[in-house]
Amino acid sequence: MKCYIGLGSNLGDRKKNIQLAASRLANLVASSLPSFQNALRASPLFESKALVPQGAPSEWSLPFLNAVLEIDWSGTPRDLLRALQTIEQQIGRTPGPRWSPRIIDLDLLVFGNAQFSEPDLQIPHPEMSHRRFVLDPLKHLAPTLTPPGWKQTVLARSRELKDSHPLWMGILNLTPDSFSDGGELLNESLLEKKISFWLENDVSILDLGAESTRPGATAITQTEEERRLSPALKILKHKLALGSVANIENPFRPWISVDTRSPITGAKALEFGVDIINDVSGLADSAWFPLLKASTCQYVLMHSLSVPANPNQVLREDQDPVDQVKSWAQLKLQELTTHGISLDRIIFDPGVGFGKTPAQSLMLLQRMNEFLDLPVRLMIGASRKSFMSLWSQGRPQERDSFSLGVSLQLAQRGCDILRVHEAIQHKQAFRAFKEVQS
């Protein structure tokens, strides 16, 4: 039975506590199934403010780390509840007042199609529909899930709540000629240092790109693209054990994405164990369909009219750019589902700067909310993009403060994933933004 478990910790080493709970649950699942492959999936980690009643002691207001696990469970709901309670006790949770800090909290959220209502066990969890710290991680595992008794998907419900928390996708340009930072990571020791720094600071997604898509860039060969990707993939495989069927010891490792328009490169990256294919061409090559059908990876569908970007090939200026991009997305999503590819795996990127004038790109961002009724997660990559020339004449490397302002606005309005160059800076700024928000 497919089940979803919520995890939270706000005492001690929060990440270690959550990883230990997940590891013990994974071992239980593995011991009860003949094949453990795909029997456990983990969401990214999210940080949230503690829910405390008015007048609670100030020391209760410790931020939580939260996540969700998807597991296949062969026993009953009560068997699973007892297993979760045992794991909590093993990790050190002791009885305490409601809402007080806890070393680990494990909640049974969904148990297949079961509906269960008893004083000590209610399924689906009665509070999950209005808890952002549950829906934010859950929508990255099962966005199209409609829990029993609900009338909408997890993703649709998450759109209705305020204060969403995005995932930050950090850009690792492995090119000598990218528009803002080409050549910075060609030295392998510097590349490893940056990767390590991002891993230590819990950047949620690392996006590797080996071909520049800036205007005027020269296309590269398949061999050259693979050569440029190879050092980063080898570093990540060593550090994160990419490719393991079930990474029980580190289920919450960052997701690894490869930015490519080539299905051949995508296939090679999947052999390394990457999690996301970021297709800047928007399904321009029909070979993507069988590759995606044969895999379980996530897929970023990005709107573009040309790759590399051609400033002379843009959306029609006598038509609404949002309508043009949204209609394109709806058509492509239908193609993907026709080929048997689940929308749970799809992320849509409207492609800021690709086939758009600066004014059109800005309009896409200003009206971002109009993409939120698509049945897939939304990702936007606006960092350092040339549309900022509308108000800044600086070089791309000088646009980070502008990029940060754009990101905070998009995050506040519900964008699920933000692709940025300075991922840690954006993550820290967003945390401070939320801390002072009333």
C-alpha angles and dihedrals in degrees: 000000000000109000136176123218125193117215128194138167134176102164129078120339096356097188093047091050093052093045091050092050091049092047093052092047090048090053090052091050092046092051092055100045128070090219121029095191111127090355093123132036127175131209122222117271120263130192120221140173116261117258106234132165121247111278094023117147112276091237089067091068095087116141118249131225109219136188141157129229126205112208140170108234124192099191135067128285090256091051089055093046090053090048091053092048091050092051090050090054093046091054091050109264112154130187114279142151117300112269092018118131116280136194091222137000122190120188128186102225106171132006108192110279094330124130114196130173121183129131094262100032129041121170126224091033105258095221101047097089092068101032111101091192088063100040096046094062095032094056089060091056103037113006094163095046113124106196116219110280094019124114096205140043125265090251094050091049092049089055089062096056125082127231101041118183117220129212114244115227111199118212117229107187109199093182134103093220113039114143098252112014109013114158097017095111102038089103105084095213091053090047092053091047092053093045091050091049092052092047091050090051095048101243101184100219132020113203115200118201125182102172123063114232096186119127110281096018118146119239115245132214125261090248092053093049091052091046091055093047096046101080094051093045091050092049091050094044089055096045099040105025091239114198097036112141090226121007095203096169095052110022092154098057115139117275115250120220131188118209107214143132093208122093088201091057089044091054092050090050091051089055087061090053102253117167104214136038110205104201109196091185097063098232094315088149115060089210087081091075100064091039092054092043090055095048139056098221125127116251131212111211107201125188114232138149097203138007118236089037114260113206090205094056108070141143116286108278093209091062134064108270093209092053091048094051095042093050089050091050093050091051093049093046089054090052091051094050090046087058090052097255113144119237087224086078098047128096119184123217117186089210105238108211095012110110093342134107115235089258092051092049091050091050091053089056095044090053097037091131090071089070093054095085091064109108093240138069118275125230126183128191108194099140113135091342121161095246084081087073084083086080106009131054095189128117118271090258088059095056099079095104090050090047090053092053091050092048094052090052094048092046091051090052095053110268107162100209129020118198110209142160098227099044098168093049091052093046093051094045091051091051091052089046090055095044093061095039113110 
